[in-house]
Amino acid sequence: MDPNRAFREMPLPLFAPAADDVAAEPANAPGKAPSYLADHRARLRDRFMQGGAAAMPDYELLELVLFRAIPRQDVKPLARLLIETFGDFNRVVTAAPTRLLAVAGVGPAVVTELKIVEAAAQRMARARIMHRPVLSSWQSLLDYCHTAMAHREIEQFRVLYLDRKNVLIADEEQSRGTVDHVPVYPREIIRRALELNASALILVHNHPSGDPTPSDSDIAMTTRISQAADSMGITIHDHLIIGKSRELSFRSEGLL
């Protein structure tokens, strides 16, 4: 069998039928999922609702996401393949669509479901810090940065713009690069800060390698931005480098 035809996607309607409706369908009804598959999905959903995600391995949580994209086939093999390919649930959800589509069995419906999960996680984390004093909710800021950037496969540079009370007024991606480099333009950062009437900035970028240790170019780039900001009376509170499981603060390391 062609592996690319192993899973056929068929997006479900916005609201899936209730469990009782599924159970009431004849086992031999054309186009219906086999009864053993419906039972497996019902059990997995029940385990999730009873115990939450904490006790579920990554591939089972991923199965729950894939149920809607592939409604009538066993998605466990695909869930395991995705985990094997990308490493863990987070890396699957944040993987680039082109890389996801390269996995046998993944089509547009699967990518859409995964990107919905990613967007929801980022929006929830971002809501905890937007229009709030950032310095007094630092852990929430770190959580958001990790959610948005820790599992990216290319470097991304973000700038957080703060007002005079250190309230976050804008969170913007300044640029994207490669696996180990991202172009940064101090003039554009300062220009945008002036447009927003921002009084302070927090710089954030990720290291796809997982190691947040700053490179010489990271340090030099931070110095250039700091000098440009200082000339305009704008404060650089910190530069955070986000790794896979930890972050590095230039301020804490005495680099800023």
ROLUMLUM-619864 format. One record per residue: residue number from 1; x, y, z of N, C-alpha, C in turn; residue in one letter. Coordinates in pm, 1 decimal, decimal comma. Each point is the difference from the previous one (the first is absolute). Layout:
BEGIN
> NUM/X/Y/Z/X/Y/Z/X/Y/Z/A
...
***
This chain:
BEGIN
> 1/85,7/-121,0/0,0/-85,7/121,0/0,0/88,1/124,4/0,0/M
> 2/-38,3/95,9/-79,8/71,8/126,0/-2,4/-13,0/67,8/136,0/D
> 3/113,5/29,8/68,3/-9,8/60,9/133,6/-70,1/132,9/0,4/P
> 4/2,7/69,6/-112,8/-65,2/129,6/-4,4/-151,5/-11,5/-0,7/N
> 5/-50,1/-123,4/-26,3/-143,5/-20,8/0,5/-46,2/-71,6/126,0/R
> 6/92,8/-17,2/95,6/-33,4/-73,7/121,6/-105,3/71,9/82,3/A
> 7/-2,3/132,3/-6,6/-96,6/77,8/77,1/-72,0/93,8/-95,1/F
> 8/-130,3/-5,8/2,5/-78,7/90,4/-83,1/-66,5/103,0/89,7/R
> 9/25,9/124,3/-27,9/-55,9/105,6/82,3/-139,1/35,8/-48,3/E
> 10/-85,7/29,6/96,0/-133,6/51,8/-31,3/-41,4/87,8/116,2/M
> 11/12,8/132,8/-13,6/-32,6/88,7/111,3/-141,6/-23,2/51,0/P
> 12/-15,5/-1,6/130,3/-131,0/-15,8/60,8/-74,3/132,2/0,9/L
> 13/-130,5/-2,5/17,9/-73,4/124,5/18,9/45,1/66,6/127,7/P
> 14/-38,1/125,1/16,8/46,2/76,2/115,4/-28,9/-70,2/130,2/L
> 15/-119,9/-60,5/11,5/-34,7/-72,4/121,2/-12,1/-147,9/-33,7/F
> 16/88,5/-81,3/60,3/-3,1/-144,2/-25,7/-123,1/-59,9/64,5/A
> 17/-51,7/-112,5/-51,8/-116,9/-63,0/61,2/30,6/-47,1/140,0/P
> 18/-101,1/1,6/83,6/17,6/-44,0/137,9/30,9/-148,0/3,9/A
> 19/57,8/-45,3/111,8/38,7/-139,6/14,8/-120,4/-91,7/-16,2/A
> 20/-115,2/44,2/51,3/-120,2/-82,3/-10,9/-39,7/-20,0/-145,5/D
> 21/20,2/107,8/-81,1/-33,4/-11,1/-141,8/90,9/-99,0/-70,2/D
> 22/129,6/2,0/37,1/95,1/-92,5/-60,0/-35,5/-142,3/36,7/V
> 23/-33,8/-22,3/126,3/-31,1/-135,1/46,4/-125,3/-53,2/-66,8/A
> 24/-91,2/89,4/-36,9/-126,1/-43,6/-57,6/11,3/-37,5/-146,9/A
> 25/113,2/35,2/-64,1/14,2/-30,5/-140,7/19,2/-149,3/-21,3/E
> 26/-60,9/-56,6/-100,8/19,9/-141,9/-27,9/146,2/-29,1/-27,1/P
> 27/46,8/-115,5/49,7/141,5/-34,6/-13,2/40,7/-15,0/-144,4/A
> 28/-95,5/-40,1/-85,5/34,7/-22,4/-139,6/-45,6/113,7/-91,0/N
> 29/-31,4/115,6/60,0/-45,6/112,5/-81,2/110,9/45,0/-93,2/A
> 30/-32,0/24,9/-126,3/103,7/39,8/-95,5/62,9/132,3/39,4/P
> 31/133,8/6,2/-11,8/71,1/123,7/29,6/17,7/27,2/147,5/G
> 32/-43,8/-91,1/87,1/13,8/21,4/142,9/128,5/-64,5/50,8/K
> 33/53,2/55,8/109,9/119,3/-58,2/59,3/-33,3/-134,5/61,5/A
> 34/92,2/-98,1/-5,2/-24,0/-129,0/65,2/-29,9/19,4/147,9/P
> 35/-79,9/-89,4/57,4/-41,2/16,3/139,8/118,3/1,0/95,1/S
> 36/103,7/-83,1/-29,2/115,4/-3,2/90,1/71,8/134,0/1,3/Y
> 37/-0,8/70,6/-116,9/65,2/129,8/-7,6/-78,5/104,3/78,3/L
> 38/-132,2/-3,9/-12,7/-84,0/93,0/76,7/16,5/-23,8/148,9/A
> 39/10,8/-127,7/40,7/19,1/-32,6/141,4/134,0/54,2/50,3/D
> 40/104,2/-17,7/-80,0/133,1/49,7/38,9/-1,7/151,5/18,1/H
> 41/-62,2/68,8/-93,8/-4,2/145,6/9,0/-81,6/45,8/120,1/R
> 42/-109,9/-70,2/26,4/-83,1/34,9/115,2/78,4/-19,7/129,9/A
> 43/74,0/-111,1/7,7/78,3/-25,2/121,6/108,4/104,9/18,7/R
> 44/65,6/37,7/-109,1/107,6/99,0/8,6/-54,5/136,6/40,9/L
> 45/-113,2/37,5/-57,5/-61,8/127,4/38,2/-41,3/-1,6/146,6/R
> 46/-54,0/-113,5/45,2/-43,4/-11,0/138,4/118,8/11,7/95,5/D
> 47/110,5/-66,2/-34,5/120,5/10,5/83,3/48,3/143,1/9,2/R
> 48/-7,7/70,5/-112,2/43,1/139,6/-1,1/-90,6/85,2/88,1/F
> 49/-130,8/-19,5/-10,5/-92,7/80,6/78,0/7,1/-32,6/148,2/M
> 50/29,1/-125,0/33,0/6,4/-40,6/140,6/131,9/38,8/65,9/Q
> 51/109,9/-20,4/-71,5/131,5/21,7/61,4/82,3/111,6/-58,0/G
> 52/-46,2/62,5/-107,6/75,7/107,5/-61,0/115,7/-52,6/-83,3/G
> 53/78,9/92,8/-52,1/107,9/-36,5/-91,7/126,9/-44,8/70,7/A
> 54/12,4/32,2/128,7/126,7/-24,2/70,3/42,0/-146,3/-2,6/A
> 55/-96,5/-90,8/10,4/33,5/-141,9/6,6/3,4/-67,1/-137,1/A
> 56/-22,4/75,6/-105,2/-3,4/-57,6/-133,8/134,5/18,2/-69,9/M
> 57/52,9/-104,4/-64,2/121,5/18,2/-79,1/-27,6/91,4/-118,7/P
> 58/106,7/56,6/-55,4/-15,5/96,1/-108,8/-80,8/-55,6/-117,4/D
> 59/24,2/-126,4/-34,8/-66,4/-52,5/-119,9/-150,7/-11,9/19,7/Y
> 60/-45,1/-26,3/124,5/-144,3/-9,0/24,6/-65,0/138,0/-4,8/E
> 61/68,6/99,8/54,8/-52,8/135,8/-9,3/-8,3/42,7/-146,3/L
> 62/98,8/-40,5/-76,7/-0,4/32,0/-142,4/-112,9/-73,9/-72,8/L
> 63/-28,6/-121,8/42,1/-113,2/-73,1/-57,6/-128,8/80,6/14,2/E
> 64/-21,2/57,0/117,9/-121,4/77,3/23,9/-12,0/115,8/-98,7/L
> 65/113,8/61,9/-31,4/-0,6/110,8/-95,8/-30,4/-50,5/-141,4/V
> 66/53,7/-117,9/-31,9/-14,5/-53,5/-135,4/-138,5/-58,9/-27,6/L
> 67/-75,9/-29,8/105,9/-131,6/-61,6/-19,0/-86,8/79,6/-97,4/F
> 68/0,2/131,4/12,2/-87,9/82,0/-84,0/47,0/1,5/-144,6/R
> 69/132,0/-1,6/-21,0/52,3/7,9/-136,0/-17,1/-131,2/-76,1/A
> 70/10,9/-111,2/72,7/-10,7/-132,8/-63,0/-102,6/-79,0/79,3/I
> 71/-128,4/13,6/-31,8/-106,4/-52,3/85,2/-26,1/-149,7/-7,0/P
> 72/45,0/-68,3/-103,8/-44,0/-138,7/-16,3/115,4/-100,1/-9,9/R
> 73/118,3/39,4/45,6/111,8/-92,2/-1,8/77,3/10,6/130,4/Q
> 74/75,4/-104,2/30,2/83,9/-3,6/118,8/114,5/98,9/-18,3/D
> 75/7,0/100,5/87,1/104,2/102,1/-15,2/119,1/-22,9/91,9/V
> 76/-4,1/-106,5/79,5/112,9/-26,4/89,8/132,2/-14,6/-75,8/K
> 77/5,5/-76,1/-111,6/127,3/-10,0/-72,9/51,6/135,4/-47,8/P
> 78/-91,2/86,7/-46,2/42,6/131,8/-46,5/47,5/85,1/117,2/L
> 79/-69,6/-7,5/112,8/41,3/76,5/117,7/140,5/-42,8/43,2/A
> 80/25,5/-129,1/2,9/132,6/-50,1/37,9/106,1/43,9/-101,4/R
> 81/-35,1/-3,1/-128,2/94,7/40,6/-103,3/35,7/147,8/13,9/L
> 82/-98,2/82,5/28,8/25,9/143,0/17,3/89,6/26,2/120,7/L
> 83/-25,4/-70,0/110,8/84,5/16,0/119,0/142,0/-46,2/-31,3/I
> 84/11,3/-112,1/-70,1/132,2/-52,4/-35,8/74,1/97,2/-91,4/E
> 85/-72,0/63,6/-90,2/61,9/90,5/-96,8/45,8/130,2/63,6/T
> 86/-84,5/58,3/87,2/29,0/133,2/52,5/49,4/1,9/144,3/F
> 87/-23,6/-106,6/75,0/57,2/-7,9/134,3/-98,8/0,6/113,8/G
> 88/-97,1/89,5/-1,3/-99,7/4,2/106,2/-122,9/75,6/-49,6/D
> 89/-102,2/5,8/85,1/-126,9/62,8/-39,0/19,8/145,2/-40,5/F
> 90/77,7/74,5/79,2/19,7/141,7/-28,8/63,2/22,3/-135,9/N
> 91/98,9/-81,4/-32,3/68,6/17,4/-127,2/-87,7/-42,0/-118,3/R
> 92/-89,3/-93,5/22,9/-94,7/-35,8/-106,3/-93,0/118,1/-28,1/V
> 93/-57,3/54,9/104,9/-98,4/107,9/-14,8/63,0/125,3/-61,3/V
> 94/125,5/26,7/32,2/64,5/122,9/-48,6/81,6/-20,3/-127,1/T
> 95/3,9/-121,7/-51,8/77,2/-26,2/-121,6/-56,3/78,1/-118,4/A
> 96/87,1/35,2/-91,2/-42,8/72,6/-119,9/-92,9/-87,4/-84,2/A
> 97/-104,3/58,5/-59,0/-92,7/-78,7/-82,9/69,3/-81,4/-109,0/P
> 98/103,1/57,1/-61,5/68,9/-74,2/-106,0/65,1/-126,7/53,8/T
> 99/54,5/6,5/121,1/62,3/-117,8/59,5/-105,9/-101,2/42,4/R
> 100/-111,7/47,8/48,8/-108,3/-91,4/37,6/-52,4/-73,9/-122,6/L
> 101/-17,8/72,1/-108,5/-54,1/-60,4/-121,1/94,9/-102,4/-60,9/L
> 102/126,6/4,3/38,9/96,5/-97,0/-50,6/-12,7/-135,7/69,0/A
> 103/-77,5/-6,0/108,3/-20,7/-124,9/73,1/-113,4/-78,2/-65,5/V
> 104/24,0/-126,2/-30,1/-101,5/-83,2/-64,4/-127,0/-4,1/83,5/A
> 105/-113,9/29,7/-61,9/-127,5/-2,4/69,9/-48,9/134,9/44,1/G
> 106/85,4/102,7/-10,6/-39,3/134,7/41,5/-43,8/79,3/-122,5/V
> 107/-117,9/58,6/10,6/-51,5/85,6/-105,7/-47,7/131,6/58,7/G
> 108/-64,5/84,4/-78,0/-41,8/132,5/45,6/-88,9/-2,2/124,2/P
> 109/-89,2/-99,5/12,9/-89,2/-2,4/116,0/76,9/-23,2/128,9/A
> 110/99,9/-87,6/-3,4/83,4/-23,9/118,4/77,9/125,8/36,4/V
> 111/60,6/62,5/-100,5/76,3/122,6/25,3/-90,0/106,5/62,4/V
> 112/-120,8/14,0/-51,1/-92,5/100,0/52,7/-30,6/-25,1/147,3/T
> 113/-29,0/-124,9/36,1/-30,1/-31,4/139,9/118,2/31,3/90,5/E
> 114/121,0/-34,8/-43,6/119,0/25,6/80,7/24,4/149,7/16,0/L
> 115/-20,3/75,0/-105,5/23,0/144,0/6,9/-106,3/70,3/84,0/K
> 116/-120,7/-55,3/5,9/-102,9/54,8/89,1/43,3/-17,0/145,6/I
> 117/52,6/-117,4/32,4/48,2/-24,6/137,0/113,5/96,3/33,0/V
> 118/92,9/17,2/-93,3/112,4/91,4/23,3/-48,6/143,0/22,7/E
> 119/-90,9/45,4/-85,0/-50,8/136,9/11,4/-74,4/20,8/131,2/A
> 120/-78,0/-99,8/41,7/-75,1/11,6/125,0/94,6/10,5/119,5/A
> 121/105,3/-83,7/0,5/95,5/3,6/110,7/69,3/135,0/7,5/A
> 122/41,0/52,8/-114,8/68,3/128,6/-1,2/-92,7/113,6/40,8/Q
> 123/-124,0/-5,2/-45,5/-93,0/108,3/33,1/-31,2/2,0/149,4/R
> 124/-14,5/-117,7/59,7/-27,1/-6,3/143,9/118,3/53,6/80,0/M
> 125/121,1/-39,8/-39,8/119,1/46,7/71,5/19,2/150,5/-19,2/A
> 126/-26,3/48,6/-119,0/17,2/142,1/-29,5/-100,9/85,2/76,4/R
> 127/-121,0/-52,7/19,2/-104,0/74,9/70,3/38,3/28,9/144,9/A
> 128/88,4/-80,7/55,4/40,8/18,3/139,8/98,3/115,4/18,5/R
> 129/55,1/48,7/-111,1/100,3/106,5/14,2/-35,5/128,3/-74,4/I
> 130/-84,0/-6,2/-103,0/-30,8/120,1/-76,1/-75,5/101,9/85,6/M
> 131/42,7/124,9/-13,4/-63,5/113,0/69,2/7,0/-15,9/152,0/H
> 132/105,0/-64,6/44,3/24,6/-15,7/144,1/144,4/37,6/31,0/R
> 133/27,6/41,1/124,3/138,6/30,9/36,6/86,9/-126,2/-9,5/P
> 134/95,3/2,7/-91,0/79,0/-119,9/-29,3/96,1/-34,6/113,2/V
> 135/62,7/99,9/58,6/102,5/-28,2/99,8/-56,6/-65,3/124,9/L
> 136/-128,7/19,4/27,2/-61,8/-62,8/117,3/-65,1/-133,6/-33,9/S
> 137/3,8/-37,7/-127,0/-52,5/-131,2/-40,3/103,6/-69,6/-88,3/S
> 138/122,5/-0,8/48,4/113,9/-47,7/-78,7/-12,8/-147,1/-38,2/W
> 139/-48,3/-82,7/91,9/-12,2/-142,3/-30,7/-100,4/-23,3/-112,2/Q
> 140/-108,1/77,1/-1,4/-97,2/-12,6/-108,1/63,0/39,1/-132,7/S
> 141/88,6/100,0/3,1/70,4/39,9/-120,8/89,5/-113,4/-49,2/L
> 142/73,1/-61,3/91,9/87,6/-111,2/-38,2/-81,1/-116,7/-55,4/L
> 143/-113,9/-26,5/63,4/-86,3/-109,6/-47,8/-46,3/27,6/-142,9/D
> 144/-38,4/123,0/-26,5/-44,6/35,6/-133,7/112,4/-15,8/-101,9/Y
> 145/118,8/48,1/34,8/113,4/-8,6/-92,1/33,7/-145,4/-31,9/C
> 146/-6,0/-85,5/101,0/27,9/-141,7/-23,5/-108,5/-62,1/-87,7/H
> 147/-125,6/34,9/27,0/-109,4/-53,5/-81,2/13,2/41,9/-145,7/T
> 148/36,3/124,3/-22,4/3,7/54,7/-135,2/126,8/-34,9/-76,3/A
> 149/111,5/-25,9/72,2/127,9/-4,9/-69,9/89,9/-119,0/29,3/M
> 150/-19,6/-68,4/111,2/98,0/-99,6/43,5/18,5/-113,9/-98,2/A
> 151/-102,9/-35,1/-74,1/8,1/-117,9/-86,3/7,1/35,0/-148,3/H
> 152/29,7/124,1/-30,1/15,1/41,0/-139,3/126,4/-61,8/-60,2/R
> 153/-7,1/-28,3/-128,5/114,5/-60,8/-67,8/89,3/102,8/-67,4/E
> 154/-42,8/125,0/-2,8/84,4/108,6/-48,7/-0,2/110,6/104,6/I
> 155/101,9/86,2/-7,2/7,8/109,8/95,6/-104,5/106,1/-31,5/E
> 156/-58,0/51,6/106,2/-101,5/105,3/-9,9/37,3/108,1/99,7/Q
> 157/-12,1/124,6/-40,6/33,2/112,7/87,8/-126,2/81,6/23,5/F
> 158/-37,1/14,9/126,9/-119,3/74,9/37,3/40,9/120,0/85,7/R
> 159/-80,8/102,6/-6,1/19,7/117,1/84,8/-130,0/26,8/75,8/V
> 160/10,9/12,6/130,5/-113,0/34,4/85,2/12,8/148,5/35,0/L
> 161/-101,2/77,3/-33,8/2,0/144,8/20,4/-82,1/35,2/123,2/Y
> 162/58,5/78,1/90,9/-63,8/35,5/126,0/-18,5/150,8/10,6/L
> 163/-106,2/40,9/72,0/-21,2/142,4/21,5/72,6/45,8/126,7/D
> 164/-28,7/120,7/45,3/72,5/56,9/114,5/-25,1/-75,0/129,7/R
> 165/-112,7/-71,6/6,1/-30,8/-78,6/119,4/40,4/-146,8/-16,9/K
> 166/78,8/-27,4/-103,6/46,0/-135,3/-31,2/-114,7/-94,7/-33,3/N
> 167/-107,2/57,3/-51,6/-111,5/-81,1/-50,2/31,0/-39,1/-144,8/V
> 168/-19,2/-126,5/-32,4/27,9/-48,7/-134,2/-105,2/52,3/-97,7/L
> 169/43,0/80,2/-95,3/-94,5/59,9/-94,8/8,0/-64,2/-138,9/I
> 170/108,5/-71,0/-27,4/12,0/-67,8/-129,7/102,6/-112,3/10,1/A
> 171/-28,9/-107,0/-69,4/90,0/-115,7/-9,0/11,0/-31,9/-148,1/D
> 172/116,7/23,3/-58,3/13,1/-11,4/-144,5/122,0/-81,3/-40,1/E
> 173/-20,2/-81,8/-102,1/111,6/-73,6/-57,8/76,1/94,4/-91,5/E
> 174/128,1/18,6/29,8/79,5/93,0/-79,7/59,5/-67,8/-122,9/Q
> 175/40,9/-125,7/16,3/57,1/-71,2/-114,6/11,8/-148,5/29,9/S
> 176/17,1/-78,3/-108,8/28,7/-142,2/8,6/126,2/-27,5/-79,4/R
> 177/68,1/-108,1/35,7/124,8/-29,3/-68,4/14,2/-145,9/-34,7/G
> 178/114,5/-55,7/35,6/30,4/-139,9/-26,8/9,7/-74,6/131,6/T
> 179/57,6/-119,5/-3,6/10,8/-78,8/123,6/97,8/61,8/98,5/V
> 180/89,5/86,4/-45,2/98,5/55,6/93,1/27,9/148,7/-23,3/D
> 181/-87,9/68,8/-70,3/23,4/142,4/-23,7/-132,2/68,7/-32,4/H
> 182/-14,8/121,4/49,9/-116,9/80,3/-34,1/45,5/144,2/-19,6/V
> 183/-39,2/62,6/-111,2/40,7/139,0/-23,4/-79,0/94,9/89,5/P
> 184/70,3/94,1/61,0/-64,3/95,3/90,3/41,7/140,6/-41,2/V
> 185/-96,4/92,6/-2,6/25,5/135,3/-46,2/-34,6/99,2/111,2/Y
> 186/100,9/45,3/74,6/-25,1/92,4/111,3/-80,7/121,9/-39,7/P
> 187/26,1/54,6/-119,7/-71,0/120,7/-43,0/-150,2/-25,2/-8,3/R
> 188/-39,7/-117,3/-51,4/-141,4/-32,8/-11,3/-64,7/-17,9/137,5/E
> 189/74,1/-58,2/93,2/-52,3/-20,5/134,9/-27,5/134,1/67,2/I
> 190/95,9/90,8/-10,9/-16,2/131,7/63,6/-107,7/80,6/-70,4/I
> 191/-6,4/-7,7/-133,2/-105,1/70,4/-72,7/-137,5/-45,1/46,2/R
> 192/-17,0/-130,7/15,7/-129,7/-53,7/43,7/-29,1/42,2/143,8/R
> 193/100,9/2,1/84,5/-19,2/43,5/138,5/-50,3/144,1/5,5/A
> 194/53,4/85,1/-85,8/-42,8/139,3/-4,0/-143,6/10,4/-51,8/L
> 195/-36,3/-81,8/-97,9/-137,3/-0,5/-51,4/-99,4/-36,9/108,5/E
> 196/39,4/-95,8/85,7/-88,7/-48,4/106,0/8,4/84,4/126,8/L
> 197/92,2/98,0/-0,6/25,1/79,8/119,9/42,4/-89,2/116,6/N
> 198/80,5/-100,8/-31,8/48,5/-92,6/102,6/116,9/60,3/76,3/A
> 199/3,4/-27,7/129,1/108,1/51,7/84,5/105,3/-105,8/30,4/S
> 200/-34,3/-127,2/-22,2/93,7/-107,9/31,9/-24,7/-119,2/-92,0/A
> 201/100,7/-84,2/-10,7/-7,3/-117,7/-86,1/51,4/-122,9/73,7/L
> 202/-52,4/-114,8/-39,8/58,8/-128,5/37,6/23,4/-74,6/-130,2/I
> 203/123,3/-39,5/-22,8/36,7/-73,0/-121,6/-7,3/-149,3/29,6/L
> 204/-48,5/-76,6/-95,2/-13,2/-144,4/19,5/34,9/-71,6/-130,1/V
> 205/85,9/-99,6/7,7/16,6/-87,7/-115,2/29,5/-141,1/48,3/H
> 206/-17,5/-95,5/-88,3/15,3/-140,3/37,0/124,5/-60,0/-63,5/N
> 207/47,7/-107,9/61,5/107,3/-80,3/-57,7/-56,2/-138,0/-31,0/H
> 208/-22,6/-32,7/-126,5/-56,0/-131,1/-35,5/83,7/-117,9/49,4/P
> 209/128,7/21,5/24,4/84,8/-107,6/53,0/-44,1/-43,0/138,7/S
> 210/-72,5/88,5/70,0/-43,2/-29,4/136,4/88,4/60,7/105,5/G
> 211/121,1/38,9/-36,8/95,9/58,8/93,7/-10,5/152,3/-7,9/D
> 212/-40,3/66,9/110,2/-18,8/144,6/-5,6/127,5/82,3/20,9/P
> 213/115,1/-64,7/4,3/125,1/73,5/17,7/17,6/101,4/-113,2/T
> 214/23,6/127,8/31,8/10,2/101,4/-106,3/128,3/-13,9/-80,3/P
> 215/-9,9/25,6/-128,4/117,8/0,9/-86,6/61,6/139,6/3,3/S
> 216/118,7/11,7/-56,8/63,4/131,8/-8,8/-86,6/96,5/-79,7/D
> 217/-64,3/-51,8/-106,1/-85,7/87,5/-81,4/-124,3/42,2/76,7/S
> 218/-52,5/-86,5/88,2/-114,0/37,1/84,5/37,5/117,8/89,8/D
> 219/118,6/-10,1/58,6/45,4/105,3/92,5/24,2/130,4/-75,6/I
> 220/64,6/-9,7/-116,1/28,4/120,5/-79,0/-129,5/66,0/-47,2/A
> 221/-94,5/-81,6/-43,9/-127,3/54,0/-47,7/-75,2/69,4/112,8/M
> 222/1,6/-59,2/118,9/-67,2/61,2/115,0/62,3/133,9/35,1/T
> 223/131,8/7,8/-8,9/70,4/125,5/28,5/-41,3/108,8/-98,2/T
> 224/-12,4/-35,5/-127,2/-39,6/98,9/-101,4/-141,4/51,7/25,6/R
> 225/-90,6/-91,4/33,2/-138,0/42,3/26,4/-5,7/86,5/125,4/I
> 226/75,8/-39,3/102,1/1,3/75,0/126,2/52,2/141,7/-21,4/S
> 227/103,1/13,5/-80,8/55,6/132,3/-27,6/-99,4/86,5/-76,3/Q
> 228/-67,1/-60,6/-99,0/-99,4/74,6/-77,4/-116,8/42,4/87,9/A
> 229/-43,9/-90,7/88,6/-111,2/30,9/89,0/38,3/109,7/99,4/A
> 230/119,8/-10,2/53,5/45,1/97,9/98,3/4,1/141,1/-59,4/D
> 231/37,2/9,7/-125,8/7,3/131,8/-64,7/-136,7/65,4/-13,4/S
> 232/-107,4/-82,9/7,0/-135,6/51,7/-11,5/-73,6/-3,2/133,8/M
> 233/71,1/-28,1/107,0/-61,7/-1,4/132,0/-89,7/-119,5/24,5/G
> 234/25,9/-109,2/-69,3/-79,4/-122,8/14,4/81,0/-103,3/77,9/I
> 235/-63,5/-63,3/96,5/67,3/-97,8/85,6/-11,4/-140,8/-56,9/T
> 236/109,5/-74,6/4,7/-3,5/-142,8/-32,6/-1,2/-75,8/132,9/I
> 237/-113,6/-55,5/37,2/-9,0/-70,5/127,7/77,6/-131,2/-2,0/H
> 238/-5,5/-70,9/-111,7/67,3/-129,3/-4,0/3,3/-51,4/-143,5/D
> 239/86,2/-95,1/-20,4/0,6/-78,9/-123,4/-5,2/-145,6/43,8/H
> 240/-106,5/-69,2/-37,4/-18,8/-139,1/38,4/30,4/-90,7/-118,5/L
> 241/79,9/-102,3/25,3/20,8/-104,4/-99,8/-75,0/-123,4/49,1/I
> 242/-90,0/-49,4/-82,9/-86,2/-111,6/38,3/56,3/-130,1/-55,7/I
> 243/32,1/-93,0/89,2/42,3/-133,2/-40,2/-116,5/-96,7/13,4/G
> 244/27,0/-126,3/-21,5/-108,8/-97,4/3,5/-60,2/-13,1/139,1/K
> 245/83,9/-1,5/103,5/-51,5/-22,6/135,1/37,2/110,2/98,6/S
> 246/77,5/97,4/-42,8/37,0/109,6/89,0/29,9/123,5/-83,4/R
> 247/10,9/111,9/69,6/28,7/125,5/-67,9/122,2/65,6/63,2/E
> 248/59,1/94,0/-71,0/111,2/77,7/55,0/-34,4/147,8/-5,3/L
> 249/23,3/69,6/109,5/-25,3/142,1/10,0/131,9/76,7/-6,7/S
> 250/10,9/90,4/-99,2/120,8/81,5/-8,3/16,9/83,6/126,1/F
> 251/-109,7/49,5/54,3/6,9/81,9/120,5/55,8/-80,4/117,1/R
> 252/-49,4/-121,0/18,3/46,3/-84,4/111,3/145,8/-42,2/-17,5/S
> 253/42,2/-15,6/-124,8/137,6/-42,9/-27,3/96,8/116,6/-3,5/E
> 254/-46,7/122,0/23,1/86,8/116,8/-2,4/44,0/41,6/-139,3/G
> 255/-76,6/-40,6/-101,7/35,2/31,0/-137,2/-73,4/122,7/-51,2/L
> 256/-83,0/58,7/84,5/-78,5/117,2/-40,2/-4,6/100,5/113,1/L
***
